[in-house]
Amino acid sequence: MSDAIRTVTSTILLAVLGIMCLSGLLLTRLSILRKLGDASQLVAIALLILQLVKAKNARGISVRTQELRLTVFMTRYLDLFTSYFGPYNTIMKMVLIFATMYIIILIKYTEPYKTLYNHSQDSFPHWKFAVLPCVVLSFFVHMTGSKLEGFSFIEWAWTFSIMLESVAIIPQLMVLRKYRLVENLTGKFVFFLGIYRVFYALNWIYQVNTHMYVRHRPLMYICGFIQTALYLDFFYQYCRISRLTRHCKSDPTTDDNEDDEEMDGLLFESEREMVNTGSTAQSLLSNTDHSLSLRNEPSASADAQQRRRLTQEDQ
């Protein structure tokens, strides 16, 4: 894929995401919680595409999380082939599928992304420890909840997608932990995905308590709790370090040319401590060397005077 094609495709996709976001907020009759949830998810995808276009590398991005998200969309939206739920829902589902496919193709099959992509950091065995357990567990849950003769593949696929989505972010969180530096746009991608899940969970609670035809689904609550727990630590670290970074930038004593990396990313606290520890150690070593040199200066001058005295006596 050439640079021109990639730029045009990314621009068109970003425009579509923006149009869908605005149309969902302004033109649909959905609940405000559903609107905000959809908008948050679209913003998250747009930020990830912007990060790829801006940086021209996939640094700190997990393609395995994107593969899990694509699997979620492909199984959850099988009703695209059997039912019609209006133009907004139909286009929204297609946009989510194609945007995620585009991100995967960009990282895995196009230059310079595939060359710079770090496979060792994105090493979580997602098919083995995410997809396979969700397949088995969803079959068990679906079969115990319905009779065998009433088995519906689409209903099972929906159950599977709910389970898989709750753990789909794990590879991305592990990459950020290994990579340490959280790119601003990548961090905001994870942040807005978490916001999307919060709004969707609140919307589900609202629907259950206000509409008689919507029934309680314990699976939704369990998976929502797991997903929220996975995001909480990242939210805490990201918000904390964002405040520290803003404080450092507002400090007039801070050198504008210092720590250029901070402008494009945030260090996790453990990495920042390692950097500070290294700087402290270097400072201590330099101070020790300086004090040793000062201690050696008087003895060196005394030795020189002794040599001059012996030379004069010999003469």
Beta strands, then each sheet from edge to edge (+ up, - down):
strand 1: 181-183
strand 2: 265-267
sheet 1: 1+ 2-
end
